Amino acid sequence: MSKQLLVGIGALLIVVGGLWTGQGMGWIGGSVMTDVTLWAIVGPIVALAGAAMIAAGLRRRG
């Protein structure tokens, strides 16, 4: 996987994880995910996975 692709997918995962966290916490309404604790747990995990992908992409040579 290329460096740019890892960083791009990682950034997308951080945004999605943040959105899911906000919905799960009830900060972002208008969804069936609003105020559902599962998404408040899954969101940060997805965001951390994205951060790990970005770190891996930035460490890659190329």
FILO-871933 format. One record per residue: residue number from 1; residue in one letter; x, y, z of N, C-alpha, C in turn. Coordinates in pm, 1 decimal, decimal comma, padded with zeros to 6 digits. Layout:
<recs>
(rec NUM; A; (X; Y; Z); (X; Y; Z); (X; Y; Z))
...
</recs>
This chain:
<recs>
(rec 1; M; (00084,5; -00117,1; 00000,0); (00000,0; 00000,0; 00000,0); (00089,5; 00124,1; 00000,0))
(rec 2; S; (00054,2; 00222,7; -00080,0); (00139,3; 00341,2; -00091,0); (00124,9; 00432,6; 00030,1))
(rec 3; K; (00225,2; 00515,7; 00045,2); (00229,6; 00609,1; 00157,7); (00107,5; 00702,1; 00156,6))
(rec 4; Q; (00076,0; 00758,3; 00040,9); (-00035,8; 00850,8; 00030,3); (-00168,9; 00782,8; 00059,6))
(rec 5; L; (-00183,1; 00659,8; 00016,6); (-00307,0; 00586,6; 00040,5); (-00325,1; 00557,6; 00189,2))
(rec 6; L; (-00219,2; 00517,8; 00257,1); (-00227,1; 00493,9; 00401,4); (-00266,8; 00620,4; 00476,7))
(rec 7; V; (-00203,5; 00731,3; 00441,8); (-00234,6; 00857,9; 00509,4); (-00377,6; 00901,7; 00478,1))
(rec 8; G; (-00420,2; 00887,0; 00354,3); (-00556,2; 00926,1; 00315,0); (-00663,1; 00843,9; 00383,9))
(rec 9; I; (-00646,0; 00712,6; 00384,7); (-00743,4; 00625,7; 00451,7); (-00741,2; 00650,3; 00602,5))
(rec 10; G; (-00623,1; 00671,5; 00657,2); (-00611,9; 00701,9; 00799,9); (-00686,8; 00828,8; 00836,5))
(rec 11; A; (-00672,5; 00932,1; 00754,5); (-00743,3; 01058,2; 00780,3); (-00894,2; 01038,1; 00771,9))
(rec 12; L; (-00938,5; 00961,4; 00674,2); (-01081,1; 00931,7; 00661,5); (-01132,8; 00857,2; 00784,2))
(rec 13; L; (-01055,0; 00760,6; 00834,2); (-01095,8; 00686,4; 00953,4); (-01104,1; 00776,6; 01076,1))
(rec 14; I; (-01015,2; 00873,5; 01086,5); (-01020,8; 00966,6; 01199,1); (-01149,1; 01049,9; 01192,8))
(rec 15; V; (-01183,6; 01096,5; 01073,7); (-01305,9; 01176,1; 01058,2); (-01429,6; 01091,5; 01089,9))
(rec 16; V; (-01435,2; 00971,1; 01034,8); (-01549,0; 00882,9; 01059,7); (-01557,5; 00845,9; 01207,4))
(rec 17; G; (-01443,9; 00814,8; 01267,8); (-01441,9; 00782,5; 01410,5); (-01489,9; 00898,9; 01495,7))
(rec 18; G; (-01449,6; 01018,9; 01459,1); (-01495,8; 01137,5; 01531,0); (-01645,8; 01158,7; 01516,0))
(rec 19; L; (-01695,9; 01137,2; 01395,0); (-01840,1; 01148,5; 01370,9); (-01916,9; 01046,1; 01453,1))
(rec 20; W; (-01872,2; 00922,1; 01449,7); (-01939,8; 00816,7; 01526,1); (-01935,7; 00844,7; 01675,5))
(rec 21; T; (-01822,3; 00896,4; 01723,5); (-01811,4; 00930,2; 01865,1); (-01911,5; 01040,2; 01900,6))
(rec 22; G; (-01916,0; 01143,3; 01818,4); (-02009,7; 01253,1; 01842,3); (-02154,6; 01208,0; 01841,2))
(rec 23; Q; (-02188,4; 01118,1; 01750,6); (-02324,6; 01065,9; 01746,4); (-02352,9; 00978,7; 01867,5))
(rec 24; G; (-02259,6; 00894,0; 01902,6); (-02279,4; 00805,6; 02017,4); (-02292,6; 00882,0; 02148,1))
(rec 25; M; (-02223,8; 00996,1; 02158,4); (-02231,0; 01078,1; 02279,2); (-02353,8; 01168,9; 02279,3))
(rec 26; G; (-02423,6; 01175,6; 02167,2); (-02541,5; 01260,7; 02158,3); (-02510,1; 01404,2; 02119,4))
(rec 27; W; (-02386,3; 01434,3; 02078,6); (-02347,0; 01569,2; 02039,8); (-02393,7; 01601,8; 01898,5))
(rec 28; I; (-02410,2; 01497,2; 01815,7); (-02453,6; 01514,5; 01677,3); (-02582,7; 01434,8; 01662,3))
(rec 29; G; (-02690,6; 01502,3; 01635,1); (-02820,1; 01435,9; 01627,1); (-02859,2; 01401,1; 01484,7))
(rec 30; G; (-02979,6; 01348,4; 01471,5); (-03036,0; 01320,1; 01340,5); (-03001,2; 01184,5; 01283,7))
(rec 31; S; (-02967,4; 01090,2; 01368,3); (-02928,7; 00957,8; 01320,4); (-02977,5; 00851,9; 01418,7))
(rec 32; V; (-02992,5; 00729,9; 01370,0); (-03027,3; 00619,7; 01460,5); (-02909,9; 00587,4; 01552,9))
(rec 33; M; (-02792,0; 00640,8; 01521,1); (-02673,9; 00617,7; 01604,0); (-02666,4; 00715,3; 01722,0))
(rec 34; T; (-02750,4; 00818,0; 01722,8); (-02746,8; 00920,1; 01827,1); (-02783,2; 00860,4; 01962,1))
(rec 35; D; (-02700,5; 00889,6; 02061,0); (-02718,7; 00843,5; 02199,3); (-02712,2; 00691,1; 02214,7))
(rec 36; V; (-02641,5; 00623,9; 02124,9); (-02621,0; 00479,8; 02135,9); (-02476,4; 00458,5; 02181,8))
(rec 37; T; (-02461,5; 00401,3; 02300,6); (-02330,2; 00387,3; 02363,8); (-02230,8; 00311,0; 02276,4))
(rec 38; L; (-02277,1; 00215,4; 02200,2); (-02188,1; 00136,7; 02114,4); (-02102,6; 00227,6; 02026,6))
(rec 39; W; (-02162,7; 00330,5; 01968,4); (-02090,0; 00418,0; 01877,2); (-01995,0; 00510,6; 01950,9))
(rec 40; A; (-02023,3; 00538,3; 02078,0); (-01931,0; 00617,2; 02159,8); (-01806,2; 00535,8; 02193,9))
(rec 41; I; (-01815,0; 00404,7; 02182,6); (-01700,6; 00316,5; 02207,6); (-01627,8; 00284,0; 02077,1))
(rec 42; V; (-01703,5; 00252,3; 01973,0); (-01644,4; 00213,5; 01844,9); (-01574,2; 00332,3; 01777,9))
(rec 43; G; (-01631,0; 00451,4; 01790,3); (-01575,2; 00570,3; 01725,4); (-01429,8; 00597,0; 01759,7))
(rec 44; P; (-01395,9; 00605,6; 01888,8); (-01254,5; 00630,8; 01921,5); (-01161,3; 00518,1; 01877,4))
(rec 45; I; (-01210,8; 00395,8; 01876,2); (-01128,2; 00283,8; 01831,0); (-01095,5; 00299,9; 01682,3))
(rec 46; V; (-01195,7; 00337,5; 01603,8); (-01174,9; 00359,6; 01461,0); (-01079,4; 00477,4; 01439,7))
(rec 47; A; (-01096,8; 00584,3; 01517,4); (-01008,6; 00700,4; 01505,3); (-00864,3; 00664,4; 01540,5))
(rec 48; L; (-00845,0; 00583,7; 01642,8); (-00709,5; 00539,9; 01678,7); (-00648,2; 00452,8; 01568,9))
(rec 49; A; (-00729,3; 00368,0; 01507,6); (-00679,9; 00287,2; 01395,4); (-00636,6; 00378,4; 01280,7))
(rec 50; G; (-00712,8; 00484,2; 01257,7); (-00675,0; 00581,7; 01154,9); (-00545,1; 00651,3; 01187,5))
(rec 51; A; (-00526,8; 00688,0; 01313,1); (-00402,2; 00752,4; 01354,6); (-00283,8; 00658,1; 01336,7))
(rec 52; A; (-00304,6; 00530,9; 01365,4); (-00198,6; 00431,8; 01346,1); (-00164,2; 00416,9; 01197,8))
(rec 53; M; (-00265,9; 00422,0; 01111,7); (-00240,6; 00413,0; 00967,8); (-00161,6; 00534,1; 00918,7))
(rec 54; I; (-00196,1; 00651,4; 00969,5); (-00122,4; 00771,4; 00930,1); (00022,6; 00761,2; 00976,2))
(rec 55; A; (00042,9; 00718,5; 01099,8); (00179,3; 00703,3; 01151,4); (00258,1; 00602,9; 01067,5))
(rec 56; A; (00195,5; 00492,8; 01030,7); (00262,8; 00392,5; 00948,4); (00295,4; 00449,3; 00810,3))
(rec 57; G; (00201,8; 00525,7; 00755,4); (00225,5; 00585,4; 00624,8); (00337,3; 00687,5; 00626,7))
(rec 58; L; (00344,3; 00766,0; 00733,9); (00448,9; 00868,1; 00742,0); (00586,1; 00807,0; 00769,6))
(rec 59; R; (00590,1; 00689,7; 00830,9); (00717,9; 00623,7; 00856,0); (00771,6; 00552,1; 00731,8))
(rec 60; R; (00683,5; 00524,2; 00637,6); (00724,3; 00453,0; 00516,4); (00818,9; 00534,1; 00432,9))
(rec 61; R; (00908,7; 00467,6; 00369,8); (00997,5; 00533,7; 00276,1); (00932,6; 00530,5; 00138,8))
(rec 62; G; (00961,0; 00631,5; 00061,8); (00908,7; 00626,6; -00072,3); (00867,0; 00759,4; -00118,5))
</recs>
